[in-house]
Amino acid sequence: MSTLAYAALTTLRDQQPPDTGATTSQPNIRNYIDTVAALIPAEVLTLHAVILSFTTETKAGTDGNAVTTITEPATLGYAFFGLLILSMVLYLVPRFRKRDKYDWFRVFIPPIAFVAWTMLQKSTAFDAVWPGLAEAPRTVAALFVAVGLALLASSLGKKAGQR
């Protein structure tokens, strides 16, 4: 999915008759699709992967396992914050003419989802921003954030379908 798809789905929900989003065949959009689209900011995750390719280096360690080292921590840190902003812009631009009061909540879902994704992975831009956070609290926090975001995205999708 993508942030652009999330914005487009919200716009389609706005154009439907009230309270028909989960039951009608036109445009046949269910609330869980909105939720999934909101939680997978594909554009920024893809850019993040490309940025990692030239800001990190992976070599075999002494035990033969791969060891990834951040070679450009400052660049990766700036990229992290740039990707947060980009994910917000990617949501707001398609919604510019059709935005509603709930968009001021929806706009924060893709960047927070991006942070959660980077927290769940090892050797990401999150490591350049907060390198000292241990794996267990990092993973647990990201999992709780993901559940909270899913509930929020689902609730906001229902709000769009009610209008």
Secondary structure in CASP SS format (residue, H / E / C, confidence):
PFRMAT SS
TARGET T0000
AUTHOR 0000-0000-0000
METHOD secondary structure of the structure
MODEL  1
M C 1.00
S C 1.00
T H 1.00
L H 1.00
A H 1.00
Y H 1.00
A H 1.00
A H 1.00
L H 1.00
T H 1.00
T H 1.00
L H 1.00
R H 1.00
D H 1.00
Q H 1.00
Q C 1.00
P C 1.00
P C 1.00
D C 1.00
T C 1.00
G C 1.00
A C 1.00
T C 1.00
T C 1.00
S C 1.00
Q C 1.00
P C 1.00
N C 1.00
I C 1.00
R C 1.00
N H 1.00
Y H 1.00
I H 1.00
D H 1.00
T H 1.00
V H 1.00
A H 1.00
A H 1.00
L H 1.00
I C 1.00
P C 1.00
A H 1.00
E H 1.00
V H 1.00
L H 1.00
T H 1.00
L H 1.00
H H 1.00
A H 1.00
V H 1.00
I H 1.00
L H 1.00
S H 1.00
F H 1.00
T H 1.00
T E 1.00
E E 1.00
T E 1.00
K E 1.00
A E 1.00
G C 1.00
T C 1.00
D C 1.00
G C 1.00
N C 1.00
A E 1.00
V E 1.00
T E 1.00
T E 1.00
I E 1.00
T C 1.00
E C 1.00
P H 1.00
A H 1.00
T H 1.00
L H 1.00
G H 1.00
Y H 1.00
A H 1.00
F H 1.00
F H 1.00
G H 1.00
L H 1.00
L H 1.00
I H 1.00
L H 1.00
S H 1.00
M H 1.00
V H 1.00
L H 1.00
Y H 1.00
L H 1.00
V H 1.00
P H 1.00
R H 1.00
F C 1.00
R C 1.00
K C 1.00
R C 1.00
D C 1.00
K C 1.00
Y C 1.00
D H 1.00
W H 1.00
F H 1.00
R H 1.00
V C 1.00
F C 1.00
I H 1.00
P H 1.00
P H 1.00
I H 1.00
A H 1.00
F H 1.00
V H 1.00
A H 1.00
W H 1.00
T H 1.00
M H 1.00
L H 1.00
Q C 1.00
K C 1.00
S C 1.00
T C 1.00
A H 1.00
F H 1.00
D H 1.00
A H 1.00
V H 1.00
W C 1.00
P C 1.00
G C 1.00
L C 1.00
A C 1.00
E H 1.00
A H 1.00
P H 1.00
R H 1.00
T H 1.00
V H 1.00
A H 1.00
A H 1.00
L H 1.00
F H 1.00
V H 1.00
A H 1.00
V H 1.00
G H 1.00
L H 1.00
A H 1.00
L H 1.00
L H 1.00
A H 1.00
S H 1.00
S H 1.00
L H 1.00
G H 1.00
K H 1.00
K H 1.00
A H 1.00
G H 1.00
Q H 1.00
R C 1.00
END
